[in-house]
Amino acid sequence: LQYLQMAESSGSESEDYLSEDSSEEEAPASSSSSTKPKTNSPSKKDKGKEPESAPDEDKTEGNEKKQKRTSWFQRKKRGLASAAASSSMGKALFNKFVDPDTKNLLKAIIKVVELQDGKKKAAKVRKDIMKTSVKVIVLYEEKKVTDEDFQSMQFLFRRTCAGVRNAYQGRTVKNVDQDSIAERISGHLTQFSSGVVKVIKPFVTRHSIDRIESLLAYLANPNFLSNSFKLEEFQTIAMVLSSYLQNTQQ
């Protein structure tokens, strides 16, 4: 979790907390070794099986503590991923791994949002895109998700790219039903969203999942797409996605 730990704002405090957790793992062993002589030592008069209950109780308590530690660790990993997305480290990762064409694509999408729904909505979409992108980058770098995980979504991605290209080309062609194209693109994006959520769900918080679903649902809205086709910025979106389509064919 080196990327995630570096991204958390209170890194030293996190390390202290983890070291305390590892020291707790040693506690049951030392306590059980100290109690063994008492449980194994015979009493003057053996009255039933009462001494045998003590080790079982200690073992049960140890299992409960282990489960709590595991649960805490899972929550901690997800919290670290969220911290990475909003930190300067997250921005550095974004700039390092996102190519110029994709940056231009995201800028165009944000501008389209601004033209349709205002600067406040555009700022929120930009923030959600940044956080989602960095989360995926971090998970990919840590090999929590791989190329194979996204392989099943390549078909939907290609269909989306083709749909956007057709929508752009259809702007100058008569009798092309742009609303139908928008509906098809919306369906592809909705299925793509479900695929992304399924891949990263084990590694992020419920809040992050809600953000991703809300973001993609907004961008996949047929009315939003239809209105986007008419804007100048849509050309940049279509050109970048067309280049993606060509690259995946090679």
Backbone as CSV, one residue per row, in Angstrom:
resi,resn,N_x,N_y,N_z,CA_x,CA_y,CA_z,C_x,C_y,C_z
1,LEU,0.820,-1.226,0.000,0.000,0.000,0.000,0.850,1.271,0.000
2,GLN,2.059,1.254,-0.652,2.965,2.387,-0.539,2.358,3.654,-1.130
3,TYR,1.665,3.578,-2.291,1.061,4.764,-2.866,-0.030,5.322,-1.968
4,LEU,-0.807,4.425,-1.390,-1.905,4.855,-0.532,-1.396,5.479,0.754
5,GLN,-0.332,4.885,1.339,0.208,5.405,2.588,0.867,6.765,2.379
6,MET,1.550,6.947,1.225,2.166,8.228,0.933,1.127,9.311,0.722
7,ALA,-0.057,8.903,0.239,-1.085,9.882,-0.085,-1.845,10.371,1.120
8,GLU,-1.878,9.596,2.201,-2.673,9.993,3.369,-2.054,11.195,4.047
9,SER,-2.862,12.163,4.401,-2.364,13.419,4.945,-1.639,13.244,6.258
10,SER,-2.070,12.297,7.078,-1.413,12.068,8.360,-0.651,10.767,8.306
11,GLY,0.393,10.733,7.491,1.107,9.491,7.239,1.752,8.924,8.475
12,SER,2.451,9.741,9.261,3.151,9.218,10.431,2.183,8.660,11.449
13,GLU,1.023,9.331,11.546,0.032,8.849,12.509,-0.505,7.488,12.071
14,SER,-0.645,7.302,10.754,-1.130,6.028,10.242,-0.160,4.915,10.563
15,GLU,1.147,5.172,10.391,2.141,4.150,10.665,2.124,3.765,12.148
16,ASP,1.960,4.767,13.018,1.886,4.467,14.447,0.691,3.563,14.728
17,TYR,-0.423,3.855,14.077,-1.633,3.075,14.325,-1.449,1.648,13.834
18,LEU,-0.782,1.466,12.704,-0.543,0.117,12.189,0.398,-0.655,13.094
19,SER,1.425,0.047,13.630,2.362,-0.649,14.509,1.676,-1.068,15.800
20,GLU,0.721,-0.245,16.257,-0.034,-0.637,17.445,-0.874,-1.870,17.150
21,ASP,-1.421,-1.919,15.922,-2.247,-3.062,15.562,-1.424,-4.341,15.517
22,SER,-0.186,-4.260,14.977,0.652,-5.445,14.909,1.078,-5.903,16.288
23,SER,1.235,-4.967,17.227,1.602,-5.360,18.585,0.450,-6.054,19.282
24,GLU,-0.782,-5.687,18.876,-1.947,-6.349,19.459,-2.005,-7.812,19.048
25,GLU,-1.443,-8.128,17.865,-1.485,-9.513,17.417,-0.665,-10.414,18.327
26,GLU,0.370,-9.862,18.975,1.198,-10.652,19.855,0.564,-10.849,21.233
27,ALA,-0.391,-9.993,21.556,-0.972,-10.012,22.895,-1.647,-11.329,23.243
28,PRO,-2.487,-11.906,22.324,-3.140,-13.166,22.698,-2.153,-14.283,22.978
29,ALA,-1.012,-14.328,22.237,-0.040,-15.395,22.436,0.590,-15.310,23.812
30,SER,0.972,-14.071,24.212,1.618,-13.911,25.505,0.650,-14.182,26.645
31,SER,-0.629,-13.751,26.458,-1.599,-13.946,27.539,-1.948,-15.413,27.687
32,SER,-2.029,-16.126,26.516,-2.392,-17.536,26.619,-1.264,-18.335,27.247
33,SER,0.018,-17.934,26.949,1.137,-18.663,27.542,1.197,-18.463,29.047
34,SER,0.747,-17.284,29.503,0.784,-17.013,30.939,-0.325,-17.736,31.676
35,THR,-1.424,-18.035,30.941,-2.554,-18.691,31.618,-2.481,-20.202,31.535
36,LYS,-1.624,-20.716,30.665,-1.551,-22.167,30.507,-1.197,-22.908,31.787
37,PRO,-0.158,-22.440,32.548,0.165,-23.160,33.786,-1.018,-23.282,34.726
38,LYS,-1.882,-22.234,34.755,-3.027,-22.250,35.664,-4.055,-23.278,35.202
39,THR,-4.297,-23.330,33.903,-5.335,-24.239,33.408,-4.876,-25.688,33.425
40,ASN,-3.567,-25.922,33.279,-3.060,-27.280,33.237,-2.733,-27.838,34.627
41,SER,-2.565,-26.956,35.608,-2.205,-27.428,36.953,-3.406,-28.106,37.594
42,PRO,-3.243,-29.332,38.096,-4.391,-30.058,38.697,-4.779,-29.465,40.038
43,SER,-6.060,-29.502,40.336,-6.544,-29.032,41.632,-6.563,-30.216,42.603
44,LYS,-6.754,-29.911,43.838,-6.771,-30.950,44.864,-7.924,-31.909,44.650
45,LYS,-9.073,-31.366,44.269,-10.255,-32.196,44.029,-10.866,-31.787,42.693
46,ASP,-10.777,-32.707,41.745,-11.314,-32.416,40.423,-12.837,-32.553,40.464
47,LYS,-13.547,-31.432,40.289,-15.007,-31.434,40.357,-15.558,-31.170,38.950
48,GLY,-15.576,-32.121,38.068,-16.161,-31.965,36.734,-15.163,-31.420,35.724
49,LYS,-15.698,-30.688,34.718,-14.882,-30.219,33.596,-14.796,-28.708,33.536
50,GLU,-14.916,-28.038,34.654,-14.901,-26.584,34.674,-13.612,-25.987,34.134
51,PRO,-12.420,-26.510,34.463,-11.190,-25.887,33.955,-11.093,-25.905,32.447
52,GLU,-11.783,-26.826,31.724,-11.656,-26.905,30.284,-12.357,-25.764,29.569
53,SER,-13.237,-25.036,30.207,-13.977,-23.961,29.558,-13.130,-22.726,29.344
54,ALA,-12.107,-22.523,30.176,-11.291,-21.311,30.076,-10.553,-21.191,28.756
55,PRO,-9.854,-22.263,28.276,-9.168,-22.139,26.988,-10.123,-21.861,25.838
56,ASP,-11.332,-22.461,25.844,-12.301,-22.222,24.785,-12.725,-20.771,24.742
57,GLU,-12.933,-20.172,25.919,-13.328,-18.770,25.981,-12.216,-17.878,25.459
58,ASP,-10.966,-18.187,25.839,-9.833,-17.391,25.364,-9.719,-17.491,23.847
59,LYS,-9.939,-18.710,23.312,-9.833,-18.905,21.878,-10.910,-18.127,21.133
60,THR,-12.126,-18.121,21.673,-13.220,-17.377,21.055,-12.928,-15.890,21.039
61,GLU,-12.433,-15.372,22.165,-12.090,-13.952,22.233,-10.990,-13.613,21.237
62,GLY,-10.025,-14.515,21.079,-8.940,-14.280,20.131,-9.447,-14.217,18.706
63,ASN,-10.405,-15.096,18.356,-10.980,-15.084,17.010,-11.745,-13.796,16.744
64,GLU,-12.495,-13.322,17.755,-13.245,-12.083,17.604,-12.313,-10.907,17.384
65,LYS,-11.198,-10.874,18.151,-10.232,-9.794,17.977,-9.611,-9.820,16.591
66,LYS,-9.322,-11.046,16.095,-8.725,-11.174,14.772,-9.677,-10.679,13.700
67,GLN,-10.971,-10.998,13.850,-11.953,-10.540,12.885,-12.076,-9.026,12.905
68,LYS,-12.018,-8.446,14.091,-12.101,-6.994,14.202,-10.901,-6.334,13.561
69,ARG,-9.702,-6.932,13.766,-8.499,-6.363,13.165,-8.570,-6.428,11.643
70,THR,-9.067,-7.570,11.090,-9.194,-7.709,9.647,-10.172,-6.693,9.090
71,SER,-11.310,-6.531,9.753,-12.302,-5.562,9.319,-11.730,-4.154,9.343
72,TRP,-10.992,-3.829,10.396,-10.381,-2.505,10.488,-9.410,-2.285,9.346
73,PHE,-8.615,-3.294,9.015,-7.609,-3.153,7.974,-8.254,-2.915,6.614
74,GLN,-9.366,-3.610,6.339,-10.070,-3.393,5.084,-10.584,-1.957,4.998
75,ARG,-11.148,-1.467,6.110,-11.635,-0.088,6.109,-10.485,0.888,5.938
76,LYS,-9.346,0.586,6.546,-8.192,1.468,6.465,-7.686,1.569,5.039
77,LYS,-7.631,0.440,4.316,-7.170,0.454,2.940,-8.084,1.312,2.075
78,ARG,-9.378,1.190,2.294,-10.319,1.976,1.502,-10.200,3.463,1.832
79,GLY,-9.983,3.777,3.094,-9.793,5.172,3.495,-8.534,5.769,2.893
80,LEU,-7.473,4.977,2.808,-6.230,5.442,2.211,-6.416,5.729,0.726
81,ALA,-7.187,4.901,0.037,-7.454,5.124,-1.379,-8.189,6.442,-1.581
82,SER,-9.125,6.758,-0.686,-9.842,8.026,-0.770,-8.908,9.200,-0.522
83,ALA,-7.988,9.044,0.426,-7.034,10.109,0.714,-6.129,10.365,-0.477
84,ALA,-5.738,9.310,-1.175,-4.863,9.445,-2.336,-5.513,10.286,-3.416
85,ALA,-6.821,10.106,-3.594,-7.524,10.788,-4.674,-7.620,12.287,-4.459
86,SER,-7.559,12.757,-3.225,-7.724,14.175,-2.946,-6.419,14.856,-2.548
87,SER,-5.308,14.152,-2.602,-4.043,14.718,-2.162,-3.211,15.201,-3.334
88,SER,-2.110,15.926,-3.025,-1.186,16.364,-4.059,-0.542,15.160,-4.733
89,MET,-0.377,14.078,-3.979,0.150,12.839,-4.547,-0.794,12.316,-5.621
90,GLY,-2.082,12.412,-5.371,-3.061,11.967,-6.350,-2.983,12.773,-7.635
91,LYS,-2.821,14.077,-7.512,-2.709,14.926,-8.702,-1.449,14.591,-9.490
92,ALA,-0.374,14.297,-8.771,0.880,13.926,-9.435,0.707,12.614,-10.206
93,LEU,0.009,11.647,-9.607,-0.248,10.382,-10.283,-1.099,10.593,-11.535
94,PHE,-2.089,11.470,-11.420,-2.957,11.764,-12.565,-2.142,12.333,-13.718
95,ASN,-1.298,13.316,-13.424,-0.487,13.948,-14.469,0.524,12.984,-15.070
96,LYS,0.976,12.034,-14.273,1.978,11.084,-14.744,1.387,10.030,-15.675
97,PHE,0.197,9.540,-15.373,-0.337,8.394,-16.092,-1.389,8.740,-17.143
98,VAL,-1.965,9.926,-17.092,-3.001,10.289,-18.056,-2.353,11.033,-19.225
99,ASP,-2.548,10.535,-20.433,-1.906,11.113,-21.612,-2.578,12.422,-22.025
100,PRO,-1.910,13.227,-22.837,-2.448,14.546,-23.239,-3.809,14.467,-23.927
101,ASP,-4.007,13.461,-24.794,-5.300,13.350,-25.485,-6.440,13.124,-24.503
102,THR,-6.196,12.274,-23.505,-7.233,12.013,-22.510,-7.504,13.255,-21.663
103,LYS,-6.456,14.009,-21.351,-6.646,15.258,-20.610,-7.508,16.227,-21.417
104,ASN,-7.245,16.324,-22.734,-8.057,17.194,-23.587,-9.503,16.704,-23.638
105,LEU,-9.682,15.374,-23.654,-11.028,14.803,-23.641,-11.775,15.208,-22.375
106,LEU,-11.130,15.069,-21.224,-11.778,15.403,-19.952,-12.075,16.895,-19.854
107,LYS,-11.160,17.724,-20.368,-11.399,19.178,-20.374,-12.624,19.508,-21.219
108,ALA,-12.741,18.848,-22.350,-13.889,19.100,-23.226,-15.191,18.660,-22.560
109,ILE,-15.156,17.509,-21.893,-16.362,17.031,-21.192,-16.779,18.022,-20.110
110,ILE,-15.807,18.509,-19.354,-16.114,19.463,-18.283,-16.667,20.769,-18.854
111,LYS,-16.132,21.190,-19.991,-16.634,22.412,-20.629,-18.066,22.214,-21.110
112,VAL,-18.368,21.045,-21.640,-19.731,20.731,-22.084,-20.691,20.769,-20.887
113,VAL,-20.243,20.232,-19.755,-21.070,20.267,-18.539,-21.321,21.711,-18.123
114,GLU,-20.295,22.524,-18.176,-20.426,23.932,-17.784,-21.423,24.659,-18.682
115,LEU,-21.352,24.409,-19.990,-22.253,25.083,-20.930,-23.704,24.659,-20.730
116,GLN,-23.893,23.422,-20.263,-25.257,22.927,-20.088,-25.822,23.211,-18.698
117,ASP,-24.995,23.047,-17.673,-25.508,23.108,-16.299,-24.754,24.060,-15.375
118,GLY,-23.857,24.859,-15.913,-23.220,25.885,-15.096,-21.871,25.480,-14.506
119,LYS,-21.176,26.479,-13.968,-19.816,26.271,-13.451,-19.793,25.410,-12.187
120,LYS,-20.798,25.553,-11.338,-20.818,24.777,-10.095,-20.894,23.280,-10.390
121,LYS,-21.767,22.910,-11.322,-21.892,21.496,-11.690,-20.613,21.016,-12.371
122,ALA,-20.020,21.860,-13.194,-18.782,21.484,-13.882,-17.651,21.245,-12.886
123,ALA,-17.593,22.077,-11.849,-16.556,21.907,-10.829,-16.734,20.584,-10.091
124,LYS,-17.976,20.209,-9.816,-18.238,18.930,-9.134,-17.861,17.750,-10.025
125,VAL,-18.221,17.835,-11.299,-17.886,16.759,-12.233,-16.376,16.621,-12.362
126,ARG,-15.687,17.753,-12.427,-14.221,17.719,-12.515,-13.622,17.028,-11.289
127,LYS,-14.134,17.378,-10.115,-13.653,16.778,-8.877,-13.917,15.267,-8.857
128,ASP,-15.102,14.869,-9.274,-15.448,13.447,-9.273,-14.609,12.663,-10.286
129,ILE,-14.341,13.266,-11.443,-13.502,12.609,-12.452,-12.087,12.419,-11.922
130,MET,-11.556,13.464,-11.283,-10.201,13.380,-10.737,-10.102,12.277,-9.683
131,LYS,-11.055,12.267,-8.746,-11.013,11.275,-7.667,-11.155,9.858,-8.204
132,THR,-12.072,9.672,-9.136,-12.280,8.343,-9.705,-11.048,7.889,-10.485
133,SER,-10.479,8.789,-11.272,-9.307,8.439,-12.082,-8.137,8.029,-11.202
134,VAL,-7.884,8.800,-10.158,-6.745,8.514,-9.287,-6.951,7.211,-8.531
135,LYS,-8.164,6.944,-8.103,-8.438,5.673,-7.417,-8.084,4.491,-8.310
136,VAL,-8.515,4.558,-9.571,-8.239,3.459,-10.495,-6.740,3.343,-10.755
137,ILE,-6.058,4.475,-10.895,-4.604,4.462,-11.122,-3.890,3.806,-9.946
138,VAL,-4.260,4.196,-8.738,-3.627,3.643,-7.540,-3.863,2.132,-7.462
139,LEU,-5.085,1.714,-7.692,-5.401,0.285,-7.638,-4.656,-0.488,-8.726
140,TYR,-4.500,0.140,-9.876,-3.772,-0.511,-10.965,-2.290,-0.623,-10.640
141,GLU,-1.716,0.427,-10.098,-0.301,0.415,-9.728,-0.004,-0.625,-8.655
142,GLU,-0.941,-0.804,-7.754,-0.766,-1.779,-6.686,-1.220,-3.181,-7.101
143,LYS,-1.576,-3.303,-8.413,-1.989,-4.598,-8.964,-3.224,-5.177,-8.272
144,LYS,-4.043,-4.297,-7.701,-5.325,-4.739,-7.167,-6.303,-4.987,-8.323
145,VAL,-6.160,-4.179,-9.387,-6.908,-4.411,-10.622,-5.895,-4.522,-11.757
146,THR,-6.237,-5.294,-12.784,-5.320,-5.549,-13.889,-6.015,-5.308,-15.222
147,ASP,-5.236,-5.413,-16.302,-5.813,-5.268,-17.640,-6.893,-6.315,-17.885
148,GLU,-6.672,-7.507,-17.362,-7.640,-8.588,-17.555,-8.994,-8.258,-16.928
149,ASP,-8.962,-7.509,-15.806,-10.215,-7.145,-15.144,-11.097,-6.283,-16.042
150,PHE,-10.452,-5.451,-16.868,-11.202,-4.535,-17.729,-11.415,-5.092,-19.138
151,GLN,-10.853,-6.263,-19.411,-10.950,-6.841,-20.747,-12.393,-7.053,-21.181
152,SER,-13.214,-7.482,-20.232,-14.613,-7.759,-20.556,-15.392,-6.499,-20.924
153,MET,-14.860,-5.334,-20.576,-15.553,-4.083,-20.865,-15.079,-3.428,-22.157
154,GLN,-14.105,-4.042,-22.833,-13.554,-3.438,-24.050,-14.606,-3.308,-25.141
155,PHE,-15.466,-4.311,-25.246,-16.513,-4.265,-26.275,-17.437,-3.068,-26.046
156,LEU,-17.877,-2.886,-24.802,-18.753,-1.753,-24.490,-18.038,-0.425,-24.723
157,PHE,-16.761,-0.378,-24.397,-15.990,0.844,-24.611,-15.905,1.167,-26.101
158,ARG,-15.639,0.160,-26.920,-15.559,0.366,-28.366,-16.911,0.797,-28.935
159,ARG,-17.979,0.206,-28.441,-19.314,0.591,-28.918,-19.612,2.043,-28.552
160,THR,-19.186,2.463,-27.366,-19.382,3.859,-26.952,-18.602,4.803,-27.858
161,CYS,-17.337,4.461,-28.116,-16.509,5.299,-28.993,-17.125,5.394,-30.392
162,ALA,-17.583,4.269,-30.918,-18.191,4.250,-32.244,-19.477,5.078,-32.273
163,GLY,-20.259,4.984,-31.206,-21.490,5.759,-31.134,-21.232,7.263,-31.137
164,VAL,-20.233,7.694,-30.386,-19.882,9.115,-30.348,-19.372,9.575,-31.712
165,ARG,-18.551,8.750,-32.352,-18.053,9.087,-33.692,-19.209,9.235,-34.679
166,ASN,-20.165,8.297,-34.628,-21.318,8.355,-35.524,-22.178,9.585,-35.249
167,ALA,-22.304,9.938,-33.984,-23.090,11.126,-33.629,-22.445,12.386,-34.200
168,TYR,-21.122,12.445,-34.154,-20.413,13.616,-34.704,-20.554,13.670,-36.222
169,GLN,-20.385,12.533,-36.873,-20.499,12.487,-38.331,-21.930,12.764,-38.778
170,GLY,-22.895,12.381,-37.960,-24.296,12.562,-38.317,-24.794,13.980,-38.187
171,ARG,-23.987,14.864,-37.604,-24.435,16.260,-37.445,-24.646,16.935,-38.793
172,THR,-23.924,16.497,-39.810,-24.018,17.121,-41.134,-24.803,16.277,-42.126
173,VAL,-25.426,15.210,-41.619,-26.188,14.316,-42.487,-27.675,14.438,-42.158
174,LYS,-28.486,14.590,-43.174,-29.923,14.715,-42.967,-30.539,13.363,-42.593
175,ASN,-31.657,13.443,-41.895,-32.448,12.263,-41.532,-31.705,11.294,-40.593
176,VAL,-30.728,11.803,-39.878,-30.053,10.985,-38.872,-30.702,11.276,-37.521
177,ASP,-31.210,10.251,-36.880,-31.893,10.413,-35.600,-30.854,10.471,-34.476
178,GLN,-30.457,11.673,-34.101,-29.446,11.856,-33.061,-29.939,11.403,-31.691
179,ASP,-31.225,11.508,-31.470,-31.776,11.065,-30.186,-31.632,9.554,-30.015
180,SER,-31.813,8.808,-31.095,-31.644,7.351,-31.029,-30.189,6.989,-30.763
181,ILE,-29.270,7.736,-31.390,-27.845,7.503,-31.147,-27.521,7.777,-29.683
182,ALA,-28.087,8.859,-29.148,-27.862,9.204,-27.736,-28.369,8.099,-26.818
183,GLU,-29.514,7.515,-27.160,-30.067,6.421,-26.355,-29.133,5.216,-26.357
184,ARG,-28.571,4.900,-27.519,-27.668,3.751,-27.606,-26.383,3.995,-26.813
185,ILE,-25.830,5.193,-26.950,-24.616,5.528,-26.191,-24.898,5.468,-24.702
186,SER,-26.067,5.952,-24.296,-26.459,5.917,-22.889,-26.493,4.493,-22.360
187,GLY,-27.037,3.578,-23.158,-27.083,2.180,-22.736,-25.698,1.575,-22.577
188,HIS,-24.787,1.893,-23.503,-23.420,1.381,-23.413,-22.714,1.920,-22.173
189,LEU,-22.883,3.220,-21.928,-22.228,3.839,-20.767,-22.765,3.273,-19.456
190,THR,-24.053,3.002,-19.407,-24.652,2.440,-18.191,-24.080,1.065,-17.896
191,GLN,-23.952,0.226,-18.925,-23.362,-1.100,-18.727,-21.876,-0.993,-18.373
192,PHE,-21.197,-0.045,-18.989,-19.775,0.170,-18.693,-19.601,0.586,-17.235
193,SER,-20.488,1.447,-16.758,-20.452,1.883,-15.361,-20.575,0.698,-14.409
194,SER,-21.506,-0.210,-14.715,-21.694,-1.395,-13.866,-20.437,-2.254,-13.839
195,GLY,-19.768,-2.353,-14.982,-18.536,-3.137,-15.044,-17.414,-2.539,-14.226
196,VAL,-17.272,-1.220,-14.295,-16.229,-0.534,-13.520,-16.469,-0.710,-12.025
197,VAL,-17.714,-0.522,-11.610,-18.066,-0.661,-10.194,-17.771,-2.070,-9.699
198,LYS,-18.091,-3.066,-10.505,-17.862,-4.452,-10.108,-16.383,-4.734,-9.878
199,VAL,-15.509,-4.128,-10.693,-14.071,-4.376,-10.590,-13.466,-3.733,-9.351
200,ILE,-13.846,-2.481,-9.069,-13.165,-1.741,-7.998,-13.905,-1.773,-6.665
201,LYS,-15.104,-2.317,-6.647,-15.913,-2.303,-5.424,-15.215,-2.886,-4.205
202,PRO,-14.438,-3.993,-4.321,-13.802,-4.552,-3.125,-12.747,-3.653,-2.495
203,PHE,-12.320,-2.605,-3.203,-11.173,-1.840,-2.743,-11.493,-0.390,-2.377
204,VAL,-12.744,0.042,-2.534,-13.097,1.430,-2.240,-14.326,1.472,-1.343
205,THR,-14.627,2.654,-0.831,-15.748,2.809,0.088,-17.080,2.872,-0.660
206,ARG,-18.152,2.705,0.072,-19.486,2.825,-0.503,-19.708,4.237,-1.048
207,HIS,-19.146,5.220,-0.368,-19.271,6.607,-0.825,-18.629,6.775,-2.198
208,SER,-17.496,6.145,-2.415,-16.817,6.223,-3.711,-17.651,5.565,-4.805
209,ILE,-18.255,4.432,-4.482,-19.120,3.755,-5.455,-20.300,4.649,-5.834
210,ASP,-20.904,5.287,-4.841,-22.024,6.195,-5.106,-21.592,7.344,-6.009
211,ARG,-20.390,7.851,-5.776,-19.881,8.962,-6.591,-19.710,8.535,-8.045
212,ILE,-19.118,7.358,-8.247,-18.886,6.873,-9.603,-20.205,6.640,-10.331
213,GLU,-21.142,5.995,-9.650,-22.434,5.711,-10.274,-23.180,7.000,-10.607
214,SER,-23.111,7.975,-9.709,-23.776,9.250,-9.951,-23.141,10.001,-11.123
215,LEU,-21.809,9.987,-11.178,-21.093,10.668,-12.255,-21.439,10.071,-13.620
216,LEU,-21.353,8.748,-13.739,-21.607,8.105,-15.022,-23.078,8.161,-15.407
217,ALA,-23.954,8.144,-14.420,-25.381,8.286,-14.721,-25.671,9.668,-15.298
218,TYR,-25.017,10.679,-14.766,-25.187,12.048,-15.286,-24.675,12.149,-16.721
219,LEU,-23.462,11.627,-16.970,-22.869,11.720,-18.307,-23.609,10.849,-19.320
220,ALA,-24.276,9.789,-18.830,-24.993,8.880,-19.724,-26.437,9.299,-19.971
221,ASN,-26.865,10.403,-19.396,-28.243,10.858,-19.591,-28.468,11.191,-21.072
222,PRO,-29.475,10.603,-21.700,-29.700,10.829,-23.141,-29.880,12.301,-23.510
223,ASN,-30.570,13.060,-22.666,-30.764,14.486,-22.958,-29.438,15.236,-22.914
224,PHE,-28.608,14.909,-21.928,-27.286,15.528,-21.840,-26.472,15.204,-23.090
225,LEU,-26.519,13.945,-23.525,-25.765,13.544,-24.709,-26.278,14.245,-25.960
226,SER,-27.587,14.296,-26.149,-28.168,14.936,-27.334,-27.775,16.411,-27.418
227,ASN,-27.829,17.091,-26.288,-27.440,18.503,-26.261,-25.937,18.679,-26.503
228,SER,-25.149,17.693,-26.071,-23.698,17.769,-26.259,-23.319,17.686,-27.733
229,PHE,-24.095,16.922,-28.510,-23.791,16.750,-29.932,-23.762,18.091,-30.676
230,LYS,-24.489,19.062,-30.174,-24.640,20.333,-30.879,-23.530,21.333,-30.555
231,LEU,-22.710,21.047,-29.557,-21.710,21.999,-29.085,-20.376,21.825,-29.817
232,GLU,-19.644,22.929,-29.905,-18.344,22.907,-30.584,-17.366,21.955,-29.902
233,GLU,-17.418,21.896,-28.562,-16.493,21.055,-27.799,-16.686,19.568,-28.077
234,PHE,-17.845,19.218,-28.639,-18.101,17.814,-28.934,-17.137,17.275,-29.989
235,GLN,-16.596,18.148,-30.821,-15.634,17.709,-31.831,-14.397,17.091,-31.176
236,THR,-13.898,17.748,-30.116,-12.730,17.210,-29.410,-13.045,15.838,-28.813
237,ILE,-14.217,15.718,-28.204,-14.622,14.446,-27.614,-14.667,13.358,-28.680
238,ALA,-15.266,13.669,-29.829,-15.400,12.688,-30.902,-14.043,12.305,-31.484
239,MET,-13.154,13.273,-31.650,-11.843,12.988,-32.231,-11.009,12.076,-31.327
240,VAL,-11.015,12.351,-30.030,-10.230,11.535,-29.090,-10.786,10.119,-29.014
241,LEU,-12.104,9.988,-28.917,-12.700,8.656,-28.838,-12.523,7.886,-30.146
242,SER,-12.494,8.579,-31.266,-12.230,7.920,-32.550,-10.803,7.360,-32.583
243,SER,-9.869,8.122,-32.010,-8.472,7.626,-31.955,-8.366,6.423,-31.026
244,TYR,-9.137,6.426,-29.926,-9.177,5.245,-29.057,-9.677,4.034,-29.835
245,LEU,-10.718,4.252,-30.650,-11.314,3.166,-31.410,-10.286,2.561,-32.376
246,GLN,-9.526,3.409,-33.037,-8.508,2.941,-33.971,-7.403,2.182,-33.244
247,ASN,-7.016,2.670,-32.064,-5.927,2.024,-31.306,-6.319,0.630,-30.815
248,THR,-7.593,0.462,-30.440,-8.032,-0.851,-29.938,-8.203,-1.856,-31.064
249,GLN,-8.259,-1.365,-32.308,-8.371,-2.271,-33.448,-7.023,-2.850,-33.840
250,GLN,-5.938,-2.189,-33.434,-4.594,-2.611,-33.821,-4.137,-3.821,-32.998
